[in-house]
Every structure is written in C-alpha cells, then in structure tokens.
C-alpha cells in the first residue's frame, strides 16, 4: 500500500493558498495549512476537514526563524517526512511603489516575506523533503516578476511596483539557484504564476478565481519524476524569465 503524500502550503488560510490546500487534499493527500493567524488557520483547517480533506494546522510565520523551525518539527513529528512544499505566503507591500518615492522599508518588507521567507522555509523543510521518494517544491511567483514581460513593449504587467514586482523577480532567480544546486537530487523545484486572481492581496480586483489560480500549483506539485525543474509556468505553459 502506498504511503499518503504529505504536503505543506504556506499562507494557506485564505485565497489561493487555501485553494491549493483544498486541491491537494482532493487528491487524497494530507495537507499542512501553514499560517500565522491562529483563528484563520484553524477555521481553514475546520473547513477542509468538513470537506473530507486530511488537513492539519501548522503555525507558521515565514519571517520568523523560531516559528519556521517549530513548523518543521511539527511536520517531522506528524509524518517524519515532507513530499511537497508550496511556498505561497506573500505580500504586495504598502503603496505607493514608485521607485523615485518609495520608502525603502516597503521594499525590504516585500523581500523579507516573498524571498527570504521562501529561503527560510525551504531550508528548514529540506531535510524532510530529502526523505521523500518524489519531493516537489512550488514557489508561487507572478508574471510581473518576468523581466522579459516587463521589458516587452505593450505587455500588460500591471502598475509600477518597485517592491512587489522585483521581489518576484528575485524569487524567480532564487528558484533557479535552488534547481542548480539540487540538480543531482530527486527534488524538483519550479515557480508558478497563478494569474491575476481576486484576493485580498489586490483588493479583489483580479479577474480569475483563487481556485483557477491554484491549478498551476497543483500541476507542479504532482509532476512525474522526469518532470521539469528550475522553470516558470502558468496555465498556458512556460513563462519566460
């Protein structure tokens, strides 16, 4: 009998993260709901359990070393390994984000969560991922992080955002570096763009549903062993860096 797949999704108490957790749970996987807000986390877990998902709460603040270490210990105690990590937690940062007037602390906050937080969580979970037969890491990025798209005349890449957009470019670059270091392992790591989804991150201005945005992450989380690594995808296929 095959072992149940164990997944952890950060920022999973709402929006795209919640839908990723729900989608992975629908595959029969056991899903850790990572979130720092206890009330929202437990409400999300209860909703998932009611829907038949084998969900469990993971207190997790990606900007805090102690919190991330404790989260890794919780997963270790529960399952002894981790098969899939979805780094979904992220922030847009406060406005305005014009490069000539931005408060540098706004840029730093975005990088702390969207980049350093991913590195912190990934490194803490790597020992558990190495115990999996088919480990996968999915970093939730955005097409606004594509330098190719940002520099293509006429391409729609949203408003000027010197904190958020470059933080996703940074995340994409970090994803490539992990793929290069882990190339001789069975760990596949890729970046995913969910599209412009209606979530509280953008004041619900998006044109896609969180469930639609979760689809690309579900696909990358379940890649076959000969699947791609160090690449960037959305629903339409590969996104240029």
Secondary structure, DSSP 8 states (H G I E B T S, - for coil): -----EEEEET-SSHHHHHHHHHHHHTT-EEEEEES-HHHHHHHHHHHHHTT-EEEEEE--TT-HHHHHHHHHHHHHHHSS-SEEEE------SS---TTT--HHHHHHHHIIIIIHHHHHHHHHHHHHTTSSS-EEEEEE-GGG-HHHHTSTT----S--TTHHHHHHHHHHHHHHHHHHTTTSS-EEEEEE--SB-SGGGTT--SB-HHHHHHHHHHHHT--TT---S-EEETTEE---
